[in-house]
């Protein structure tokens, strides 16, 4: 049965502590936390915080990590499903293929979003995972994000489950292109886009454009085919070989940490299933409910970047 914890202490408690009591390793905060517990007459079985419980379960194990959009919010990239996220209807793969107007709208919004997406920087959570990999504590990172921030933080083994926005592929000849090169072609063909930098960014790296009638979509320079960012659209399947690579990391691990994902899409749930069937500890770090909470050994209701940084300090020491 899952043990459900909040960011500060376990769910059964009627009162909460200050947020910094979870992450502080200093004796002053430890003393304050113990005194608070005593004053509330907490049962002995409830005394460990979520972070303490997670560290106890993870220490000495080979860990696989799955990350979602919640990890990148501290880098300025919005979340699809987090608190306050507006409802959206992303373009499907079928729409993109069927209609050139859909492709115009997609590329116009994606081009403007890309300029800001490319300027995002890794946060403390990305840095912590890179350090945990260097220390041999995690075996790599599987990410549902398409922002490339894990690689920029220094992670070496990264499985981009849903692809990456920094690559573009031709759907006809399968030639790959650097996104920066395609962006240069888009800017040259559509110079009017340079003045629209203040439009809000969406989680998948695009923005909403009012009119795209005059927008010029670049074709493949090799065969003239349709270009598409190397990301998995809604209605499109994760490539078999890519999922197999992710599954291999989970299969080899002694524990699974899921950070910043609500597990609302099938690819994440399938990886959770693999860990659950092997009965390895599953730790979920996320603000809000996820579809995997019932199967988690520990659920930490907290921000991902600060929690991963705290785990790195504790596990790496």
C-alpha positions in Angstrom: 0.0 0.0 0.0 1.3 3.4 -0.9 2.5 5.7 1.9 1.1 9.2 1.1 3.2 12.2 2.2 2.8 15.9 1.7 5.8 18.2 1.1 6.2 18.8 4.8 5.1 15.7 6.6 2.7 12.8 6.2 -0.9 13.2 5.1 -2.5 12.1 8.4 -1.2 15.1 10.4 -3.7 17.9 11.0 -1.0 20.6 11.0 1.9 21.3 8.8 5.4 22.7 9.3 7.2 25.4 7.4 8.4 24.2 4.0 12.1 24.6 4.8 11.8 22.0 7.6 11.7 19.3 5.0 14.8 20.2 3.2 17.0 21.6 6.0 19.8 19.4 7.1 20.9 21.7 10.0 20.6 20.8 13.6 18.5 23.9 14.4 15.8 23.0 12.0 16.0 19.3 13.0 15.4 20.3 16.6 12.5 22.6 15.7 11.0 19.8 13.6 11.3 17.3 16.5 9.7 19.7 18.9 6.9 20.4 16.6 6.2 16.7 16.2 6.3 16.2 20.0 3.8 19.0 20.5 1.4 17.4 18.1 1.8 13.9 19.6 2.5 12.3 16.3 2.6 8.5 16.3 6.1 7.0 16.1 5.3 5.3 12.8 4.6 8.7 11.3 7.8 10.5 12.3 9.8 10.2 9.1 9.2 12.9 6.6 8.6 12.0 3.0 12.2 13.0 2.1 13.6 10.8 4.9 11.5 7.9 3.8 12.5 8.3 0.2 16.2 8.4 1.1 16.0 5.3 3.2 14.3 3.4 0.3 16.7 4.7 -2.4 20.1 4.5 -0.6 22.4 1.8 -2.1 20.1 1.1 -5.1 20.5 1.7 -8.8 17.8 4.2 -9.7 16.0 5.0 -12.9 14.4 8.4 -13.3 11.4 9.5 -15.3 10.8 13.3 -15.6 7.9 15.3 -16.8 6.9 18.9 -17.5 6.8 19.8 -13.8 10.6 19.6 -13.7 11.0 22.4 -16.3 8.6 24.9 -14.8 11.5 26.4 -12.7 13.3 27.0 -16.0 10.4 29.2 -17.2 8.6 26.5 -19.4 4.9 26.2 -18.4 3.3 22.9 -17.4 0.5 21.2 -19.4 -1.5 20.0 -16.4 -0.1 21.7 -13.3 -2.1 24.0 -11.0 -3.3 27.0 -13.0 -2.5 25.5 -16.4 -5.1 26.7 -18.9 -7.0 24.0 -20.9 -5.4 23.4 -24.3 -6.2 21.3 -27.4 -2.8 20.6 -29.0 -2.6 19.8 -32.7 -2.8 16.1 -33.5 -0.5 14.3 -35.9 -3.4 13.6 -38.3 -4.3 17.3 -38.5 -0.6 18.2 -39.2 -0.4 15.7 -42.0 -3.8 16.4 -43.6 -3.8 20.2 -44.0 -1.2 22.7 -45.0 -3.0 25.4 -43.0 -2.5 23.3 -39.8 1.2 23.1 -40.7 1.4 26.8 -41.2 -0.2 27.5 -37.8 2.1 24.9 -36.2 5.3 26.2 -37.6 4.5 29.9 -37.0 3.7 29.3 -33.4 6.5 26.8 -32.9 9.1 29.1 -34.5 8.2 31.9 -32.1 8.2 29.6 -29.1 11.4 28.0 -30.1 13.4 31.2 -29.7 12.4 31.3 -26.1 12.5 27.6 -25.6 16.1 27.6 -26.8 16.9 30.3 -24.3 15.7 28.3 -21.2 18.4 27.1 -18.8 18.6 24.0 -16.6 17.5 24.4 -13.0 18.6 22.9 -9.8 16.6 19.7 -10.5 18.3 19.1 -13.8 21.7 19.8 -12.2 21.0 17.4 -9.4 20.2 14.6 -11.8 23.4 15.2 -13.8 25.4 15.0 -10.5 23.6 11.8 -9.4 24.4 10.2 -12.7 28.1 11.2 -12.5 28.1 9.7 -9.0 26.8 6.4 -10.3 23.6 6.6 -8.3 21.1 6.9 -11.2 21.5 4.9 -14.4 20.2 7.7 -16.7 17.2 9.9 -17.2 14.0 9.1 -19.2 12.2 12.4 -20.0 8.8 13.2 -21.4 10.0 16.7 -22.0 11.2 17.9 -25.4 13.3 20.9 -24.1 16.8 19.3 -24.1 17.5 20.7 -20.6 18.9 17.4 -19.2 21.6 17.3 -21.8 22.4 21.0 -21.3 22.7 20.3 -17.5 25.3 17.6 -18.3 23.4 14.3 -18.1 25.0 11.7 -20.3 22.4 9.0 -20.8 19.1 10.7 -21.7 16.2 9.0 -23.4 14.0 11.7 -25.0 10.8 9.6 -24.8 8.8 12.2 -26.7 11.6 13.5 -28.9 13.4 16.8 -28.8 12.6 20.2 -30.2 16.2 20.8 -31.3 15.9 18.3 -34.2 13.7 18.4 -37.3 13.0 15.4 -39.6 11.6 15.0 -43.1 8.6 12.7 -43.1 9.4 11.5 -46.6 13.2 10.8 -46.8 13.9 10.8 -43.0 16.7 13.3 -43.3 17.4 15.1 -40.0 18.2 18.8 -39.7 19.3 21.0 -36.8 16.4 23.1 -35.5 18.6 26.2 -35.6 19.2 25.8 -39.3 15.4 25.4 -40.0 14.8 28.4 -37.7 17.2 30.5 -39.8 15.2 29.5 -43.0 11.9 30.4 -41.3 13.2 33.8 -40.2 14.4 34.6 -43.7 11.1 33.6 -45.3 8.9 35.2 -42.6 10.7 38.4 -41.3 7.4 39.8 -39.9 7.6 37.2 -37.1 10.5 39.0 -35.5 8.2 41.5 -33.8 6.0 39.0 -31.9 8.2 38.1 -29.0 5.7 39.0 -26.3 3.2 36.2 -27.0 2.9 33.7 -24.1 4.8 30.5 -24.5 3.0 27.1 -24.3 4.4 23.9 -22.7 5.4 22.2 -25.9 7.4 25.2 -27.1 4.9 26.9 -29.4 2.7 30.0 -29.1 -0.8 30.9 -30.4 -0.7 33.0 -33.7 -3.8 35.0 -34.8 -3.2 34.7 -38.5 -0.9 32.6 -40.6 -2.2 33.2 -44.1 1.0 34.6 -45.4 3.3 32.3 -43.5 5.9 30.3 -45.6 6.6 26.8 -44.4 10.0 25.4 -45.4 10.2 22.1 -47.3 12.9 19.5 -47.0 16.0 20.7 -48.9 16.8 17.2 -49.9 13.5 15.9 -51.4 10.9 18.6 -50.9 9.0 16.6 -48.4 7.1 17.7 -45.2 9.3 18.7 -42.3 8.3 18.1 -38.7 10.1 18.7 -35.4 11.4 15.4 -34.0 8.7 15.3 -31.3 5.8 12.9 -30.7 2.6 14.6 -31.5 -0.8 13.8 -29.9 -2.1 10.7 -31.7 1.4 9.6 -32.7 3.2 6.6 -31.1 6.5 6.7 -29.3 9.1 5.0 -31.5 9.4 1.3 -30.5 13.2 1.4 -30.2 13.1 4.6 -28.1 10.6 3.1 -25.6 12.7 -0.1 -25.5 15.7 2.0 -24.5 13.7 3.6 -21.7 12.2 0.3 -20.5 15.8 -1.2 -20.3 16.8 1.5 -17.9 13.8 0.7 -15.7 14.3 -3.0 -16.0 17.9 -2.7 -14.8 17.1 -0.4 -11.9 16.4 -1.3 -8.3 14.1 1.7 -7.9 12.2 4.3 -10.0 11.9 8.0 -9.2 9.2 9.9 -11.1 9.6 13.7 -10.9 7.2 16.3 -12.3 4.9 14.0 -14.2 1.2 13.5 -13.7 1.5 10.3 -15.6 -1.5 11.3 -17.8 0.0 9.9 -21.0 0.4 6.2 -21.7 4.2 6.1 -22.1 4.8 7.1 -18.5 2.2 4.6 -17.1 3.8 1.7 -19.1 7.2 2.4 -17.5 5.5 2.6 -14.0 3.9 -0.7 -14.8 7.3 -2.3 -15.4 8.7 -1.1 -12.1 5.5 -2.1 -10.2 5.5 -5.6 -11.6 9.1 -6.1 -10.4 8.0 -4.7 -6.9 10.8 -2.2 -6.8 10.3 1.0 -4.8 8.6 3.8 -6.7 9.0 7.4 -5.5 6.8 10.1 -7.0 7.7 13.8 -6.7 4.9 16.0 -7.9 2.6 18.8 -6.9 -0.9 17.4 -7.3 -2.3 14.0 -8.0 -0.8 11.6 -10.4 -2.1 8.4 -11.9 0.6 6.4 -10.1 0.0 7.6 -6.6 -1.7 4.4 -5.4 1.4 2.4 -6.4 4.1 4.7 -5.0 6.0 3.6 -1.9 6.4 7.3 -1.2 4.6 10.4 -2.7 6.4 13.7 -2.1 4.0 16.6 -2.6 6.6 19.2 -3.4 8.5 21.1 -6.1 10.7 18.8 -8.2 13.8 21.0 -8.4 14.3 21.6 -4.7 13.4 18.0 -3.9 15.8 16.5 -6.4 18.5 18.8 -5.1 17.8 17.6 -1.5 18.0 14.0 -2.7 21.3 14.6 -4.4 22.7 16.1 -1.2 21.5 13.1 0.9 22.2 10.3 -1.5 25.5 11.7 -2.7 27.0 12.1 0.7 
